[in-house]
Amino acid sequence: MERQLVGERDFALWAARREAFAAYLSTIEHLRVTFNHAVGLAEAHYVEGRDTAAQGQAAKEALHQQHKDLLLAQATLHLTVDISEVDAVETLTDMATRLISGYDDFVEHLGGGGHCDENALFRSERELKEQVGAWAQRAGHQLQAGPSRSMGTQTP
């Protein structure tokens, strides 16, 4: 009976980790896709002269809301992972935060004010994509190890 309870507890913890990993991954990827969409709208408006101001504003608001959602997903993940995993997730969240800040500078620059290194901004987005992919792969390997083995010290 005690082994069954331990197994059920391990499975419940594994399931919580899986859900937290999935929520974080989904949220950061959604943020990245929205970033790219918002950049496209800003370029269409300022560079091509198309009237995308309303769509661009909606995309900017969505981007900032997704950042808040990412912070919440990160907080939830803290409940189910060890400290080394928390550090990895905080690094990804910091990268996403810098990307959003860079987007705001980018739009201001396109509008005729401020300065923005567009190449650095787009490199940051690619780096975030790569780092999220590597993190997701490590997290997936942990989860595939199963309930009792995935509770170890591997780091996504």
N, C-alpha and C positions, 0 to 999 in steps of 0.2 A: 504494500500500500504506500509506504514512504517513497519508494522508487517511482511509483506512478505520479505522486504529487510533485516530486522533483522534476520529472519529465514534463509534466503539464506546466510547471512554473517556467522551465527553460523554453518551452514552446511559446508561452505567452510573451516572454521577454524577447525572443527572436522575432515574433510577429510584430511587436511594438517597434523593434529596430527596423524591420523591413518597411513598415508603414512610414516611419520617420525618414528613412533614407529616401523612399519614393517621393514623399511630399517635398523634401528639400530639393531633390533632383528636378522634379517637375517644375517647381517654383523658379529655380535659378535658370533653367532652360527657357521657360516662358519669358522671363525677364530679358534674356539675351535675344530672343526672337523679336520681342517688342522693341528693344533697342535698335535692332537693324531696320525694322519697319519705320520707326520714328526718324532714323537717319535718312532713309529714303524719302520720306515725306518732306523733311526739312530741305533736302537737296532739290526736290521737285519744286518746292515753293521759292527758294532763294536763288537757285542756279538756273532752273528751267522756266521760272516765272509762272508756274501753274498755281492756281488758287487751292492750296492744300492747308491753309492756316487753321481751319476748324478741325480737320483731321489730325493735323500735327499737334494741336493743343490737346486733343483727346488722347493721342498716343503718349504725349509727355505725361499727362495725368495718370494714364495706365502704368507707365514706367515707374513713376513714383509710388503708386499703390502697390505694384509688384515688389518694389524694394521693401516696403513695410511688411508685405506677406513673407518675403524672404527672411526678414529678421525674426518673424514669428516662427517660421519653419525651423530656423536655426535654434531658437530657444527650445522648441519641442524636441529637437534632436539631442540637445544637451541632457535630456532626461533619460536617454537610452544608450548613450555611447560613453566610452572612456575618454579621459582627458586628451590623449593624443589625437583621437578622432575629432574632438571639439576644436583643437588647434587647426586641423586641416580644413574644417568647415568654416572657421572664422577667417582663414586666409582667403577662401573662395568668396565669402561675403564681402570682405574688404576689397577684393578685386572688382566685384560687382558695384560696390559703392563708388569706387573711383571711376568706373565706366559711366555711371549715371552723371557724376560730376563733370566728366569730360564731355558728355552729350550736351549738358547745359552750356558749357563753354563753346562747343561746336556751333550750336544754334545762334548764340550771341555773335560769334565770329561771322557766320554766314549773313547775319543781319547787318553787318557793317561795324560791329564793335568788338572789342576784346581780341584776344589772341588764342589760337588753338592749333596745336600740332596734329593735324588730321592723321598723318601716318602713325604717330604714336597712339592715337585713339583707336585706330583700326587694328594695330598690333595688339593693343590691350584686349580688344574683343576676341581676337584669335587665340591669345594666350588663355583667356578665361575659358573659351570653348575647349581647348586642349586640356587644361587643368581639371575642368569639370568631367571631361571624358575619362581621364586617368583616375580621378576620385571615384567615379561611378563604377569603373571596372574593379577597383579594389573592394568597394562596398559589395558589389555583386559576388565576388569571390568569397567574401566573408559569409554572405547570406547563403550561398550555395553549399557551404560547409555544413549547414544544418544547425538546428537549435543549440545543441550542446557545444559544438566546436566554434560557432560564430561568436561566442561570448568572450573570446580570447582577446589578445592585445594587438591584433593586426590593425593597421591604420588605413582607413579610406581617405 
